[in-house]
Amino acid sequence: MAAILYYSRNPNPRLAVAVAKHLSSDVTFEFAQPFHPDHRDKFRALNPSLRIPILRENGHSLWEADAIACRLSMQARSNFWRLDDEMPEMIRWISWGKAYFVQACDVVHFERGTKQRYGLGPIDQAVVAQGLADFREHARQLDAHLIGRDCLLDSGLSYADFRMASYLAFNDVAGLPLSDFPQIAAWYERIATLAAWSDPFVGLDTPALPPIIGEP
């Protein structure tokens, strides 16, 4: 029986779907709304936080996009999640990305995107300004690392690239100044040409995200 990957169009579930598509994983994709009152009990049993993505297989649920990516890569016998001598380098970039670069992207996207899609209040411009300042600081470090490289690791594409790029797929809303960082812009353009990344929801019955209804 194929595993089930519960997902939505939001950043981390999107990331998990992109990984599964990239690896041609043997999973059934199921769109989920775990916070809906009718679904909470089901999903609380799978993940106490109710958050997706969740990978359900053989009576076991695995949550968190990074853990799911590791599991799917191992199942596919792929080096997308490195298990060799490059694993520490890959994990370094995953860890740094989530703590710094991805976090800064998330802060800006939450104010300009998530809050405006779900009616969570007006944009806090002070929070955006700090997020943009943090983004610029961390983008300078990432941009320097990418000089002369196509990917984060010497050997090529890895999950670290997908994790680092996870919020850039939403930059039409976040408006992060990628053009100020040419190495990052070129790196992300290469990732965006991958079919699994450019539109991971092809062939899936996936409702669109709510429109932006708040401030521009």
Buried (B, 14 or more C-beta within 10 A) or exposed (E): EEBBBBBBBBBBBBBBBBBBBBBEBEBEBBBBBBEEEEBEEEBEEBBEEBBBBBBBBEEEBBBBBBEBBBBBBEBBEBBBBBEEEBEEBBBEBBEBBBEBBBBBBBBBBBBBBBBBBEEEEEBBEEBBEBBBEBBBEBBEEBBEBBEEEBBBBEEEBBBBBBBBBBBBBBBEBBBBEBEEBEBBBBBBEBBEEBEBBEEBBEEBEBEEBEEBEBEE
